[in-house]
């Protein structure tokens, strides 16, 4: 994307209008559907405008880490499938996929919304490992916020499989859900020139100066932050971006089913 | 004895099928193919420039297929992301199954990439993947002579069956302490207009006569599947079901 394209987008933003007609801090339409994969213990499809991801939760019984013998294991992975964009290639996760997965993971982990101790079966020997995989279906920008929502929706949808005599019966689901007490939602606020926007489309993503992902829980507390982009931010910028992030998280939260 | 199919189907009846094209907007062509509880998504990119350059062929384009299960799509444990021996082999036979219908000489030096993904599986995934891929190729406007319809056939106990599901594939019958013959599983891909076979694999145990009978049954089914595929393509352009 060249300088002219950036100028073009900036000119629009100065007038308070987006490339696609939205206001600066409008999200595209959000659609959440759960139970989209019968093979997974929990799953969800989230569409934000044209961007679409599927998240699935798999559970297994494993040995705990030696330093946390009475805690379960949580893992978040993101697959930027080459099926979803001409820009994604096959191969091991690249830095974009790794960052996405780690930011989503941190939001869930650091909000302590997940009671890992409840995932313990036999201390030091057997715990539940909860693996959340997010697969992109169509990338039209804003993958991070979409992935964050999908992970949460899939966790809410998840039910433990039957576990008896040391064997997991994946065909039989119990009605017990995952121990999730808080709901962390990431919102990525983007700075282009002097303007702040949310939910970028691909063209806007290519010309960003800086971005800040603000993950927050119901009571407005922030549980994870991640700054990206090549430019630095002033404290005032950060203040503005956090305000927008918190405000927008409230909106996105409404799309999730209330527990 | 296997007297009645687990899900009550006729011996030559496939599971319910749904097909839809144009589901992934960033791709040049895309499709969803669902058969029973197996769901395949396919997207096509290209013809586009082929790198590394030494793979380029001035006579014809390259078809590159990639079969991949999403980590949560298996019926048991999580599938580790990334290619493995199984997915690499299936990618290769998928490519061979599609090649006979493509006019790749129209795309010198270029590549047509096909990516096939599964959010959930219940046996028959390579065949579902081939159906989705052939639809996505047509949706992308790639020059081709026909679609490819694929279905698994096989023998469970002494019955020739079409479109085995997971329970049938895993059927393990013991009668009077004697183990029954292993289930034969035969993935097939057929070019509907000529009846040619472009994918044929098999594992299990089956006699020569039964094999031919099974292939005949597969051919019949593939005609029906081809109709569903064609309808899905037409629907996109007549707007019957899309949006």
Contacts between the chains, C-beta under 8 A, distances in Angstrom:
chain1	res1	chain2	res2	distance
A	36	B	119	6.3
A	36	B	120	7.9
A	37	B	39	7.9
A	37	B	70	7.5
A	37	B	72	6.0
A	37	B	73	6.3
A	37	B	119	4.6
A	37	B	120	4.2
A	38	B	37	5.7
A	38	B	120	5.1
A	38	B	122	7.8
A	39	B	37	8.0
A	39	B	72	6.2
A	39	B	73	4.9
A	39	B	74	6.0
A	39	B	75	5.7
A	39	B	119	7.8
A	39	B	120	4.2
A	39	B	121	6.2
A	39	B	122	7.7
A	40	B	72	3.7
A	40	B	73	7.4
A	40	B	120	7.3
A	41	B	72	7.9
A	43	B	72	6.6
A	43	B	119	7.5
A	50	B	25	5.4
A	50	B	26	7.9
A	52	B	24	7.9
A	54	B	70	7.0
A	54	B	119	5.4
A	56	B	70	6.4
A	56	B	71	6.8
A	56	B	72	2.8
A	56	B	73	7.3
A	56	B	119	7.3
A	57	B	72	6.7
A	58	B	71	6.6
A	58	B	72	4.8
A	58	B	77	7.3
A	58	B	78	3.9
A	60	B	77	6.0
A	60	B	78	6.6
A	77	B	71	6.7
A	77	B	81	6.4
A	79	B	70	7.3
A	79	B	71	7.3
A	79	B	81	5.6
A	81	B	68	7.3
A	81	B	115	6.7
A	81	B	117	5.9
A	82	B	45	7.8
A	82	B	66	6.9
A	82	B	113	7.3
A	82	B	115	5.1
A	83	B	24	6.7
A	83	B	27	7.1
A	83	B	30	8.0
A	83	B	41	6.5
A	83	B	42	7.5
A	83	B	43	4.4
A	83	B	115	3.7
A	83	B	116	7.6
A	83	B	117	5.2
A	84	B	24	6.6
A	84	B	26	6.3
A	84	B	27	7.9
A	84	B	43	7.3
A	85	B	26	5.0
A	86	B	26	6.6
A	86	B	27	7.7
A	86	B	45	5.2
A	86	B	48	7.5
A	90	B	66	6.0
A	90	B	83	7.5
A	92	B	82	6.5
A	93	B	81	7.8
A	131	B	71	7.1
A	131	B	72	7.8
A	131	B	78	5.3
A	133	B	70	6.6
A	133	B	71	3.9
A	133	B	72	5.5
A	133	B	78	7.4
A	133	B	81	7.1
A	135	B	70	4.9
A	135	B	71	7.7
A	135	B	117	7.0
A	135	B	119	7.4
A	137	B	24	6.3
A	137	B	41	6.9
A	137	B	117	8.0
A	138	B	24	4.9
A	138	B	25	5.7
A	138	B	26	5.3
A	138	B	27	7.9
A	139	B	26	6.0
A	140	B	25	7.0
A	140	B	26	6.6
A	170	B	75	6.4
A	170	B	76	5.3
A	170	B	77	7.9
A	171	B	75	7.6
